[in-house]
């Protein structure tokens, strides 16, 4: 289990000593209004003071349309399978100040601690076993263990926008469009050595002498194996043999990890690709600032790997900012700049399940674990949703960050809670330059139903006869349990 101890300061290779602070949990920080809206195109300048230009997207009116009318009912309310309509965040009347809570005998979600380094906004996280990797807009990648700084290494390029771990290799995606590869020195686990860059120099040289390897990018020629703009996301396929990279250059690329070879580059969208996630059965999902979510199918054609478009799940005005797929591959989640989380359920085909309404501003990151899905937002909060059959409910809202929540990582807490319920360790990185560590319980179905019934009773007591129209299963209720 993690120790709740103090922090350390280290001296990086540039000779500059930067202090590290471990902040004990305290009272929750009240939410405040956040900034102005900006363009959804990450390459346009922002109007939000002190926030990097690509991180907060325009809150535009959504005009969602789906390519499969049979799978989407535009008249469907969010309470039908995606309950947030009765959340205090969606109330405009007296109910907006109603103090939702879960009874004392139910599992509680809470803040374990905060990791703070005064060196940059946190853009990326990756957790493995007892280690946490954090990337920021400094040149440094930090490694944490038991809430203490364990190690760190420096990249030649700042702004680490994505981190992912595949066995003994650590991949980092950068603003300069390059993917850097790192390895841990076995004799000294605190030392990380750079072992390469994607694409490799060998592949760049081989491709540069072939005219067919060049493509037109913004009125100039570029090698198709190289990203011509910032890396926005990295993901792995199921057996961790393939690495996918998404970029603002409107493409996603497929890399074979064994030999660092770029197998394919797909011109996927009409605007920046903000997220890519690989699922089961060779399916890959991409989300873009052009407002679409696309599905791709991986097929093996002889020695070639080819990804073909299968379906467009979503078309809307609001930028798609984050994607996540649950462990079984049965549910796909999509976060947007309008604060909504759409989801699709995979039975014989992908069917639109509903919309989770829990945020005031753009959803910037998503993560899934067990029956839970976590959504981090520019409104500085994290919603914890639980899926029970086809019903989603917001179990709690984690508050405490002073800036937009940019990235999430989740690891299983192997020490169960006292009642035997599964617990998760959730890491949240923010543009407030901190990483917060939370303990979140996954309630058993009977406890989940108990919580829903309690919330329904609370709401009925508060609203009186006006609550008579609420569904008896509590499917349109949500709790706001502010963790301190």
Secondary structure, DSSP 8 states (H G I E B T S, - for coil): ---------EE-TTS-EE-EEEE---S------------SSTTS---STTS-TTSS--------B-S-GGG--TT--TTTTEE-TTSGGG--SGGGG------TTS---EEEEEEEETT--EEEEEEETTEEEEEESSSEEEEEETTEEEEEEE-SS--EEEEEEETTEEEEEETTS-EEEEEEETTEEEEEEEEEEES-HHHHHHHHT-GGGEEEETTEEEETTS-SS-EEEEEE-TTS-EEEEEETTSEEEEEETTTTEEEEEEE--SS-EEEEEE-GGGEEEEEETTSEEEEEEEEEETTEEEEEEEEEEEE-SS-EEEEEE-TTS-EEEEEETTSEEEEEEESSSEEEEEEEE--SS-EEEEEEETTEEEEEETTS-EEEEEEETTEEEEEEEE---SS-EEEEEEEEESS--TT--EEEEEEEEETTSEEEEEEEEE--HHHHHHHHHHHHHHHHHHHGGGGGGS-TT-TT--------
